[in-house]
């Protein structure tokens, strides 16, 4: 009788253990599904592996947790591929951004260099009264009784913005002196010109005289 009671007690304990393990299986599977739907593959992996162990202990087939584990591994692979793709896009964007920054930097350096050169040239001019400087330029010229266009060099006077305020029309020219007169050659005749600045219109008025500088 005592032996029978011992056997029944052992059987009861084994049954209770199996029920406990089956409950662990159900809980692990439920948790695994929850994490799988959230794409939390690390936690889903842990839960489905626990479900596999519980299934063996309570005599349940492990096919179901094994199938879910396969989905977890597929999800991990997809997640890794997405991360790798995002990394490549970010790297490409960084390279393009760096290239654009380099191009912008090079353009700025060229612009700065051109501006410095222009300023250097401007500063090299002598500007009479801070307004006018002698300049030389190639222009088109049609001689009298001719149909041909010639390219000749003529002198004019520019302001500090580089704009010609007295046109390029003199074969030879000298800079304005401190009195405001300049000697020029026009149509093979040497003459004296005097410029007068009109602040109201921001224009220069030029008067021409014979070679002798007139008395004011």
C-alpha positions as CSV (number, residue, x, y, z in Angstrom):
1,X,0.0,0.0,0.0
2,X,2.8,2.3,0.9
3,X,4.5,1.6,-2.5
4,X,1.3,2.4,-4.4
5,X,1.0,5.7,-2.5
6,X,4.6,6.6,-3.4
7,X,4.0,5.8,-7.1
8,X,0.9,7.9,-7.1
9,X,2.7,10.8,-5.4
10,X,5.6,10.7,-8.0
11,X,3.0,10.5,-10.9
12,X,1.2,13.5,-9.4
13,X,4.4,15.5,-9.1
14,X,5.4,14.7,-12.7
15,X,2.0,15.8,-13.9
16,X,2.1,19.0,-12.0
17,X,5.6,19.6,-13.4
18,X,4.4,19.0,-16.9
19,X,1.5,21.4,-16.4
20,X,3.9,24.0,-15.1
21,X,6.2,23.6,-18.1
22,X,3.2,23.8,-20.5
23,X,2.2,27.0,-18.8
24,X,5.8,28.3,-19.3
25,X,5.5,27.3,-23.0
26,X,2.2,29.2,-23.5
27,X,3.7,32.3,-21.8
28,X,6.9,32.2,-23.8
29,X,5.0,31.8,-27.0
30,X,2.7,34.7,-26.2
31,X,5.6,36.9,-25.3
32,X,7.5,35.8,-28.4
33,X,4.6,36.8,-30.7
34,X,4.3,40.1,-29.0
35,X,8.0,41.0,-29.5
36,X,8.0,39.6,-33.0
37,X,5.1,41.9,-34.0
38,X,7.1,44.8,-32.6
39,X,10.2,43.7,-34.6
40,X,12.1,43.4,-31.3
41,X,13.9,40.3,-32.6
42,X,16.4,39.9,-29.8
43,X,13.7,39.5,-27.2
44,X,11.5,37.4,-29.5
45,X,14.5,35.0,-30.0
46,X,14.9,34.6,-26.2
47,X,11.2,33.8,-25.7
48,X,10.8,31.3,-28.6
49,X,14.0,29.5,-27.4
50,X,12.4,29.3,-23.9
51,X,9.2,28.0,-25.5
52,X,11.3,25.2,-27.3
53,X,12.8,24.1,-24.0
54,X,9.3,24.1,-22.2
55,X,7.8,22.1,-25.1
56,X,10.4,19.4,-24.7
57,X,9.8,19.2,-21.0
58,X,6.0,18.9,-21.3
59,X,6.1,16.6,-24.3
60,X,4.8,19.1,-26.9
61,X,6.2,19.2,-30.5
62,X,8.7,21.9,-31.0
63,X,7.7,22.5,-34.6
64,X,5.7,25.7,-33.7
65,X,8.4,27.6,-31.8
66,X,11.0,26.3,-34.4
67,X,8.9,27.9,-37.2
68,X,8.6,31.2,-35.2
69,X,12.4,31.1,-34.6
70,X,12.8,30.9,-38.4
71,X,10.7,34.1,-38.7
72,X,12.9,35.7,-36.1
73,X,16.1,34.9,-38.0
74,X,14.5,36.2,-41.3
75,X,13.5,39.4,-39.4
76,X,17.1,39.8,-38.1
77,X,18.5,39.3,-41.6
78,X,16.0,41.9,-43.0
79,X,16.9,44.3,-40.2
80,X,20.6,43.9,-40.9
81,X,20.1,44.4,-44.6
82,X,18.1,47.6,-43.9
83,X,20.8,48.9,-41.6
84,X,23.4,48.1,-44.2
85,X,21.4,49.9,-46.9
86,X,20.9,52.9,-44.7
87,X,24.6,52.9,-43.9
88,X,25.5,52.9,-47.7
89,X,23.0,55.8,-48.3
90,X,24.4,57.8,-45.4
91,X,27.9,57.2,-46.7
92,X,27.0,58.2,-50.2
93,X,25.3,61.3,-48.9
94,X,28.3,62.2,-46.8
95,X,30.6,61.8,-49.8
96,X,28.3,64.0,-52.0
97,X,28.1,66.6,-49.2
98,X,31.9,66.6,-48.8
99,X,32.3,66.9,-52.6
100,X,29.8,69.8,-52.7
101,X,31.6,71.5,-49.8
102,X,34.9,71.0,-51.6
103,X,33.5,72.5,-54.8
104,X,32.0,75.4,-52.9
105,X,35.3,76.0,-51.1
106,X,37.2,75.9,-54.4
107,X,34.8,78.3,-56.0
108,X,35.1,80.7,-53.0
109,X,38.9,80.5,-53.2
110,X,38.7,81.3,-56.9
111,X,36.3,84.2,-56.3
112,X,38.5,85.5,-53.5
113,X,41.5,85.3,-55.6
114,X,39.8,87.1,-58.5
115,X,38.6,89.8,-56.2
116,X,42.0,90.2,-54.6
117,X,43.6,90.5,-58.1
118,X,40.9,93.0,-59.2
119,X,41.5,95.0,-56.0
120,X,45.2,94.9,-56.6
121,X,44.8,96.2,-60.2
122,X,42.4,98.9,-59.0
123,X,44.8,99.9,-56.3
124,X,47.6,100.1,-58.9
125,X,45.7,102.8,-60.8
126,X,46.2,106.4,-59.9
127,X,42.7,107.9,-59.3
128,X,42.6,111.6,-59.8
129,X,40.6,113.1,-56.9
130,X,39.7,109.5,-55.9
131,X,37.4,109.3,-58.9
132,X,39.1,108.7,-62.3
133,X,42.0,106.6,-63.5
134,X,43.5,106.2,-67.0
135,X,42.7,102.8,-68.7
136,X,43.4,101.2,-72.0
137,X,41.0,99.0,-74.0
138,X,40.8,97.4,-77.4
139,X,37.8,98.8,-79.3
140,X,36.3,98.6,-82.8
141,X,37.0,101.5,-85.1
142,X,35.9,102.3,-88.6
143,X,38.2,104.8,-90.4
144,X,36.6,107.4,-92.6
145,X,35.8,106.3,-96.2
146,X,36.3,102.7,-95.2
147,X,34.0,99.7,-94.8
148,X,36.4,97.7,-92.7
149,X,36.2,97.4,-89.0
150,X,39.6,97.7,-87.2
151,X,40.4,96.6,-83.7
152,X,42.5,99.4,-82.1
153,X,43.6,100.3,-78.6
154,X,42.1,103.4,-77.2
155,X,42.4,105.2,-73.8
156,X,39.6,106.2,-71.6
157,X,39.0,106.9,-67.9
158,X,37.3,104.6,-65.4
159,X,35.9,104.9,-61.9
160,X,36.8,102.6,-59.0
161,X,34.0,100.2,-60.1
162,X,35.9,99.7,-63.4
163,X,33.1,101.5,-65.4
164,X,34.2,103.8,-68.2
165,X,33.0,107.3,-67.3
166,X,35.0,108.9,-70.1
167,X,34.8,106.8,-73.2
168,X,37.7,104.9,-74.8
169,X,38.3,107.4,-77.7
170,X,41.9,108.7,-77.3
171,X,44.9,107.4,-79.2
172,X,47.1,108.5,-76.4
173,X,46.4,110.0,-73.0
174,X,48.0,111.1,-69.8
175,X,46.5,110.9,-66.3
176,X,44.7,114.0,-65.0
177,X,47.1,116.2,-63.0
178,X,46.4,117.8,-59.7
179,X,44.7,120.8,-61.4
180,X,42.2,118.5,-63.2
181,X,43.7,118.7,-66.7
182,X,45.0,115.9,-68.9
183,X,46.8,115.8,-72.2
184,X,45.3,113.4,-74.8
185,X,45.6,112.7,-78.5
186,X,42.4,112.5,-80.6
187,X,42.1,112.1,-84.3
188,X,45.9,112.7,-84.5
189,X,45.5,116.0,-82.7
190,X,46.9,116.7,-79.2
191,X,44.5,118.5,-77.0
192,X,43.9,119.3,-73.4
193,X,40.8,118.0,-71.6
194,X,39.3,119.1,-68.3
195,X,36.8,117.0,-66.4
196,X,34.2,118.3,-64.0
197,X,32.3,116.0,-61.7
198,X,28.6,116.7,-61.3
199,X,27.5,115.2,-58.0
200,X,23.8,115.8,-58.8
201,X,23.9,113.5,-61.8
202,X,27.0,111.5,-60.7
203,X,28.4,112.2,-64.2
204,X,31.6,113.7,-65.5
205,X,31.5,116.6,-68.0
206,X,34.5,116.8,-70.3
207,X,35.7,120.0,-72.0
208,X,38.3,120.0,-74.7
209,X,40.9,122.8,-75.4
210,X,43.8,123.3,-77.6
211,X,47.2,122.0,-76.4
212,X,47.8,125.1,-74.4
213,X,46.1,124.8,-71.0
214,X,43.6,127.6,-70.6
215,X,43.8,130.0,-67.7
216,X,41.0,129.8,-65.2
